[in-house]
Amino acid sequence: MGSEHGGLNYSELRKLGISPDDVLDFSVSINPDPLPDSVLEDIRNSCIIRYPDSDSGLLKNSIAAYNNIETDSILVVNGTSQGMFLIVSSLLKENQCVAIVEPTYSEYYDACRLKTDNIISVRMTPQESFRISTSRILETVQSKKPALLWLCSPNNPTGSYLNEEDFETIRKACVQEGTLLILDEAYVCFVQEKKRYNPLREGVIVLRSMTKDFSIPGLRLGYILSSPTIIQRIKKWQPEWSISAPAQVAGVAGFRELDYFKNSWRKTTERRDFLKKNLEDLGLTVYDSCSNFFLVEVDDAEALKTHLWKDLILVRDCSSFSLVNTIRIGIRTDEDNHKLIQSFKSYLKK
């Protein structure tokens, strides 16, 4: 019942006569808490009878204040996936080499294949608990000198987060070899604040997702941070009016309610730890994660998915990440998490 990247397959649900509201969707990794009424009200009142601000000026001001940077280092995008395709279109030449740290989000590959088939994988393994290997990344950058290095941190689907020391080591190697480091931080809001760092430095392009931050996946909203020169090169490829008026308003309102969302992010990590412990207590192998999801090894992913679906519970099968009998679970509300635990218990009793 899920789509390629997780989430609901609406056409299949319609065939089965199932309402999307009745499905407990653990296959996506979205902030589970509801939007504040003030944000919803601003979205309802957004102006849809005029074209939106093509520069997203008010929203860029909010992003700049949050990140303590200038607005010319920001490009607002229609979700980070649009940002990935814009980066490739504007910065990658035909047949240039790129490197991707994986298992990870497949859109990096899809975007790069617009320009090249020369794609190198730097793969992390279950034996290493999917920790990001700085040494293997350095070896690839120094030997292959890719034009772009794609690194997701916290990584989707593993939840691994690169510490600042290792990040800086990789960044310096990239600068030395002429490689642009693209750091996808779509899930960074769920990392404990004491562990976070500012990655906006020479030779780095940062992707951020307000879809994840503010729980607005239906509005498609994110942003790119980099040097003003790189931002201008990328912006030339972005279609006019990419960001709708409701999306821009939602972003501004989300930053205005930042205290609410920060508390929500903290609660989500607490829910993650609770759910992880309960699944481990059932004898399952659950990998550590710094984000709002984690990986679980199971005996038979297809059988488990079929069982969970009887309770209208959807999880993410990770076969598309080349991970066998492994599922990704996104964190939901306390009530939903308890329902998932109970469904797992009934499956394991068979």
C-alpha positions in Angstrom: 0.0 0.0 0.0 3.0 2.3 0.2 4.7 4.4 -2.5 8.3 4.2 -3.6 9.6 6.6 -1.0 7.1 5.6 1.7 3.7 7.2 2.2 0.3 6.1 1.1 -0.6 4.7 -2.4 -3.9 6.6 -2.8 -5.0 4.7 -5.9 -4.7 1.4 -4.1 -6.5 2.7 -1.1 -9.4 3.8 -3.3 -9.6 0.4 -4.9 -9.9 -1.2 -1.4 -12.3 1.4 -0.1 -10.0 2.4 2.7 -9.8 6.0 3.9 -6.2 7.4 4.2 -7.3 8.7 7.6 -7.7 5.1 8.9 -4.1 4.1 8.1 -1.4 4.3 10.7 1.5 5.3 8.4 4.8 4.5 9.9 6.5 4.4 6.5 7.1 8.2 6.4 9.3 10.2 8.8 7.3 13.3 9.5 6.8 15.3 12.7 3.8 13.5 14.3 2.4 16.4 16.2 -0.5 18.5 14.8 0.1 21.9 13.5 -0.7 24.8 15.9 -4.0 26.5 15.2 -2.2 29.7 14.4 -0.3 28.1 11.6 -3.4 26.5 10.2 -5.2 29.8 10.3 -2.4 31.6 8.4 -2.5 28.9 5.8 -6.2 29.2 5.4 -5.9 33.0 5.0 -3.0 32.9 2.5 -3.6 34.8 -0.7 -4.3 32.4 -3.7 -5.7 35.0 -6.1 -2.3 36.5 -6.9 0.9 34.9 -8.0 3.2 34.1 -5.1 6.4 36.0 -4.3 8.9 34.4 -6.7 11.7 35.2 -4.3 9.9 34.0 -1.1 11.2 37.2 0.5 9.4 37.0 3.9 10.2 33.3 4.3 13.9 33.9 3.4 14.0 36.5 6.2 12.7 33.9 8.7 15.2 31.3 7.5 18.0 33.8 7.6 17.2 34.8 11.2 16.9 31.1 12.3 20.3 30.2 10.7 22.0 33.5 11.5 23.0 34.0 7.9 22.3 36.5 5.0 19.4 36.0 2.7 21.6 35.8 -0.4 22.9 32.4 1.0 19.4 30.9 0.8 17.3 29.4 -2.0 13.7 28.3 -1.0 12.7 25.2 -2.9 9.6 23.1 -3.6 10.8 20.4 -1.3 14.4 19.2 -1.0 13.8 16.8 -3.9 13.4 19.8 -6.2 16.6 21.2 -4.7 18.5 18.0 -5.6 17.5 18.2 -9.3 18.3 21.9 -9.4 21.8 21.2 -8.0 22.5 18.6 -10.6 21.1 20.7 -13.5 23.1 23.8 -12.5 26.4 22.4 -11.2 27.1 19.0 -12.7 28.6 18.7 -16.2 27.9 15.8 -18.6 29.6 12.5 -17.5 31.3 13.9 -14.5 31.9 11.6 -11.6 29.7 11.8 -8.5 29.9 9.8 -5.2 27.0 8.9 -2.9 27.2 7.6 0.6 24.7 4.9 1.0 22.3 3.2 1.7 20.4 6.4 1.3 17.7 8.4 -0.5 17.4 7.2 -4.1 16.6 10.7 -5.5 20.3 11.5 -5.4 20.8 8.8 -8.0 17.8 9.8 -10.0 18.9 13.5 -10.1 22.5 12.6 -11.1 21.5 10.3 -13.9 20.2 13.3 -15.7 23.8 14.1 -16.4 26.0 11.0 -15.7 26.2 7.3 -15.2 29.6 7.7 -13.5 28.2 7.2 -10.0 30.3 5.7 -7.2 28.8 4.2 -4.1 30.4 4.5 -0.7 28.4 1.9 1.2 27.9 1.6 5.0 27.1 -1.9 6.3 24.9 -3.5 9.1 28.1 -5.0 10.5 29.3 -1.4 11.3 25.8 -0.5 12.6 25.6 1.7 9.5 28.0 4.2 11.0 29.3 6.7 8.4 32.9 5.7 7.5 35.0 8.8 7.3 38.0 6.8 6.1 36.2 5.2 3.1 34.7 8.6 2.1 38.2 10.2 2.2 39.6 7.3 0.2 36.9 7.8 -2.5 37.2 11.6 -2.6 41.0 11.5 -2.8 41.2 8.7 -5.4 38.2 9.4 -7.6 37.9 13.2 -7.2 34.2 13.3 -7.8 32.5 16.6 -8.8 29.8 16.1 -6.2 29.7 14.1 -2.9 26.2 13.4 -1.6 26.0 12.8 2.1 22.7 12.6 4.2 23.1 13.3 7.9 21.1 12.1 9.8 21.0 9.5 7.0 17.8 8.2 5.5 17.1 5.3 6.3 19.8 4.5 8.9 19.6 7.5 11.2 23.4 7.8 11.4 24.6 11.3 12.2 28.1 12.5 11.3 29.9 14.4 14.1 31.4 17.8 13.5 35.0 16.6 13.6 34.5 13.9 10.9 32.3 16.3 8.9 35.1 18.9 8.9 37.7 16.3 7.9 35.6 15.2 4.9 34.8 18.8 4.0 38.5 19.8 3.9 39.3 16.8 1.7 36.5 17.8 -0.7 37.8 21.4 -0.9 41.3 20.1 -1.6 40.1 17.8 -4.4 37.7 20.2 -6.0 34.6 18.3 -4.8 31.4 20.0 -3.8 30.0 18.4 -0.6 26.2 18.3 -0.6 24.9 17.7 2.9 21.3 16.7 3.2 20.1 17.7 6.6 16.4 17.0 6.1 16.1 15.4 9.5 18.5 17.5 11.5 15.8 19.1 13.6 15.3 15.7 15.4 19.0 15.5 16.4 19.7 16.6 20.0 20.7 20.3 19.9 23.9 19.7 21.8 25.1 17.4 19.0 24.3 19.7 16.1 26.7 22.1 14.4 26.7 24.7 11.7 27.8 23.0 8.5 27.6 26.1 6.3 31.2 26.4 5.3 33.4 26.7 2.2 32.6 24.1 -0.4 29.3 22.9 1.2 25.7 22.9 -0.1 23.2 22.2 2.7 19.7 20.9 2.1 17.0 21.4 4.7 13.3 20.3 4.8 10.5 22.3 6.3 8.3 19.4 5.3 9.9 17.4 8.1 10.4 20.3 10.5 6.8 21.6 10.5 4.8 18.5 9.4 3.6 20.0 6.1 4.4 17.4 3.5 1.4 18.3 1.4 2.8 21.8 0.9 6.3 20.8 -0.3 8.8 23.2 1.2 12.5 23.3 1.9 15.6 25.4 1.3 19.2 25.3 0.2 22.1 27.0 2.0 25.4 27.8 0.4 27.6 30.7 -0.8 25.8 33.5 -2.7 27.7 32.6 -5.9 26.5 29.0 -5.8 22.9 30.0 -4.8 22.7 32.3 -7.8 23.9 29.5 -10.2 21.3 27.1 -8.8 18.5 29.7 -8.8 18.8 30.2 -12.5 17.4 26.7 -13.1 14.4 27.1 -10.8 11.0 27.6 -12.4 9.3 30.8 -11.6 6.7 30.7 -8.8 8.0 27.3 -7.5 6.8 28.0 -4.0 3.1 28.5 -3.5 1.6 31.2 -1.3 0.2 28.8 1.2 3.6 27.1 1.5 5.5 30.4 2.0 2.9 31.4 4.7 3.2 28.0 6.4 7.0 28.4 6.6 6.9 31.9 8.1 4.2 30.7 10.6 6.3 27.7 11.5 9.3 29.7 12.4 7.1 32.0 14.4 5.9 29.0 16.5 9.4 27.7 16.9 9.1 27.0 20.6 6.2 24.7 19.9 8.1 22.8 17.2 11.3 22.5 19.3 9.3 20.9 22.0 7.6 18.6 19.5 11.0 17.6 18.1 12.2 16.7 21.6 9.1 14.7 22.3 9.6 12.8 19.1 13.1 11.7 20.1 11.7 10.5 23.5 9.0 8.6 21.6 11.7 7.1 19.4 13.7 5.8 22.4 10.5 4.4 24.0 9.5 2.6 20.8 13.0 1.3 20.1 13.3 -0.1 23.6 9.9 -1.9 23.4 10.8 -3.5 20.1 14.2 -4.6 21.4 12.5 -6.1 24.5 10.6 -8.3 22.0 14.0 -9.7 20.8 14.3 -7.6 17.6 17.5 -6.0 16.4 16.9 -2.2 16.2 19.7 0.1 15.0 20.6 3.3 16.8 19.3 6.4 15.2 19.7 10.2 15.8 16.5 11.0 13.9 12.7 10.4 14.0 13.0 6.9 12.5 15.0 3.7 12.9 15.8 0.4 11.2 14.6 -2.9 12.4 15.8 -6.3 11.3 13.0 -8.9 10.9 12.7 -12.6 9.9 10.4 -12.0 7.0 9.7 -8.4 5.9 6.8 -9.5 3.6 5.1 -11.6 6.2 5.4 -8.8 8.8 4.1 -6.2 6.4 1.1 -8.4 5.6 0.4 -8.9 9.3 0.7 -5.2 10.1 -1.6 -4.3 7.2 -4.4 -6.3 8.8 -4.3 -3.6 11.5 -4.0 -0.9 8.8 -0.4 -0.3 9.8 2.1 0.6 7.1 5.9 0.4 7.5 8.7 1.0 5.0 10.2 -2.1 3.4 13.9 -1.2 2.8 14.5 -3.6 -0.1 14.8 -0.5 -2.3 17.8 0.4 -0.2 19.2 -3.1 -0.9 18.5 -4.1 2.7 17.0 -7.5 3.0 14.4 -8.2 5.7 14.8 -4.7 7.1 12.1 -2.2 7.7 12.2 1.5 8.6 9.8 2.8 11.2 8.9 6.5 11.5 7.8 7.7 14.9 4.2 8.6 15.4 2.1 9.7 18.4 2.2 7.8 21.7 -1.2 6.1 21.0 -0.1 5.0 17.5 3.2 3.7 18.8 1.5 1.6 21.3 -0.7 0.1 18.6 2.4 -0.8 16.6 3.9 -2.5 19.6 0.8 -4.6 20.1 0.7 -5.6 16.5 4.4 -6.6 16.6 3.6 -8.7 19.7 0.8 -10.6 18.0 3.0 -11.2 15.0 5.9 -12.6 17.1 3.6 -14.9 19.0 2.7 -16.9 15.8 
